[in-house]
Amino acid sequence: MGKEVDSERIGKQFDFIREIDKEKFIGRQTYLSDGERKENDAEHAWHMAIMTILLSEYSNEKIDVLKTVTMLLIHDLVEIDAGDTYAYDEEGKKSQKAREAVAADRIFGLLPKDQGEKLRALWEEFEAWDTPEAKFAHAMDHVQPMMLNSVTEGKSWIEHGVRLSQVLGRNQSTVDGSEVLWEYAYQNFIAPNVEKGRLNKE
């Protein structure tokens, strides 16, 4: 005889699981490595989760890897309702926090109370950017698209007319998560694209 299951609890868990499939439809502005199409939020989250497993040794502070991976896997779920706000969309950023907070209420609210509160707290920790895990998660969130922009010869940067000052501004806190990875990203993903004219120096 199997374990007795709380039908309401498991029903809510699958409601959430079905709902977050919609993350696969949320498009981002970063191209996949072949430059043929842009990635979606789920692909972005998967990529950063693997990166964290491999690169956590470069965190400035010791981190709980599973907690950081979980944070990265859930941090963009709010975009199912709020949509993706492009990193350099200054107008969109004005309403981003409010839109995403409402989305978090609904999406995490689908889960049983204990799990919903746990994931909501992780999402809020990521947004607050003040723990070692949140800082490293943000470093991943910044380094991953830089890497893809570099491998696609700056395709998204060129399309949007992104300037070096914008990239440096967005990444001013990346160093807080990992000095090593910020230095690597600057030398290997940013500087070569400035030299080749793919990032405007202004």
N, C-alpha and C positions, 0 to 999 in steps of 0.2 A: 504494500500500500504506500502510495506516494505521500509527500509532505502536504499538509493541509495548506491551501492557498487562499489568501484574502482576495476574493474576486474583484472587489472595488479597487484595491491597491494595484493589482496587476493590470487592470483595465486602464487606470490612469497612466501607468508607466507606458503602456502601448499607445495610448493617445498621444503622449509626448513624443515617443519614438516615431510614430507616423508623421507628426507635425514637423519634426526637424528634418525630415527628408526634403522639405522645401528649401533647405539651405543650399542644396545642389543647384537650384535655379537662380540663386543670387549671384549675378555677374560682377566681377571686379574689373579694374582697368589694366591690370598686369597681364601680359601675354605669357602663355606657356612657353617652354624653352624652344619649341620649334617656330615660334612667332606666328603660328597660323590662327589661333584663337585665344581668347582671354580666359583666364582661370575663373572658377567659381569659388564661393566661400568655403565649401566643403573640401575642395582640393587644396586650398590655401591652409586650412586648419590641419589637414592630414600632413602636409609637407612640414609645417612648423612643429608638429608633434614628433615626427621622426628627427628633425633637426635638434630638438631639445634632448632627446635620448642620446644623440651622438655628440652634441656640443656642450652639454651641461658642465663639463670639466673646466670650461672657460668662463663660467660665471664669476663675477667679482666676489660673491659670497656663496657659501654652501646652500644649495636649494633642495627642496623635496621635489624630485623629478616627476613623480606621479601627479603630485598636486599641480605642478606647472603644466604638464601635458594636458591634464583635465581642464585647466583654466583656458588653454589655447583652443581646445576642442569645442568649448562652449562660448567663447567670448564674442563670436560674431552671430550667434543664434538670434540675437535681437534684430538682426538685419532682415530676417524673414518678414517682419512687419515694418521696420524703419528704413529698409533699403540700405545699400552700401553708400557711404559718404566718402567720396574720393579724397585721398590724402591732401590734395592741394585745392579742394573746393572750399574756399573761405566762406562763401555764402551758405553752403550746406551745413558747415560746422556750427553756425549760429543756433540752429535748432536741433542739432544732432543729439545732445544729451537728453533733452526733453522727449524726443521721439523714441529714443532707445529705452528710457526708463519706463515709458508706457508699454513698450514691447516686452520688456523684461517681466513686468507684472503679469501680462497675459501668458507668455510662453512658459516661464518657470512655474506659473500658477496651475498649469495643467498636471503637474506631478503631485504625488502624495506630499503632504505638507513637509515632512522631514527632508525629503530629497529636494523638493522645490526650494526650501530655505537654504539648504547646503549649496546648491548650484548658484542661486541668486547671490549668496554671500561671496562665492568665488568670483562671480562676474563683477561684483562691486569692488572686490579686492584688486582685480585687474584694472578697473577704471581708476581706482585711487592711486595706483602706481607707487605704493610706499612700503612694500615688502620685497625681500630678495626674489621671491617667485614672480611677483608682478613685474619687477624691473627686468628680469631675464626674459619673461614672456613678451614684454614690449620690445626688447632687443630683437627677439626672433621675428616679431611682427614687422619690424623695420628692415632687418637684414634680408629676409626672404624675398620681398619684392625688388630690393636693390639688386640681388643676385640675378633674378629673372630679367630685370631691365638690362643688366649688363650683357647677359648671354644672348639677348635678342637685339643687341647693338643699339640699345637705348630706344627701342621702338615706341614704347608708351611715353617716355619722357619727351621724345620728339613730337609725337602726336599732340601732346598737351602743352608744348612749349615750356616745359619745366626748366627752371633756372637752378644753378648750383646753390644759390642762397636759399632757395626753397628746400632743397634736399638737406642742406646743413641745418636749417631751422627745424625741420621735422625730426632730425636725428640728434638734436642737442642733448637729449637724455638717454640715447642708446648706450652711451659710455657708462651710464649708471648701472646697467645690467651686465655689461662685459666690455672692459677696456680692450681686451685682446680682439674680440670680434668686431668692435667698432674700427679699430686700427686696420684689421684685415679688410673689412668692407671698404674703407676709404681708399686704401692703396690698390685694391683689386677690382672694385666695382665702380667707384666714383671717379678717381683721378684719371684712369684711362679714357673714360667717356668724356671728361672735360677736355682732355688733350685732343680727342678726335672730333670735337665740336658737337657732340650729341647732347651735352648739357651746357647751356648758356652760362658763361662766367659772370654775367651781370647779377 
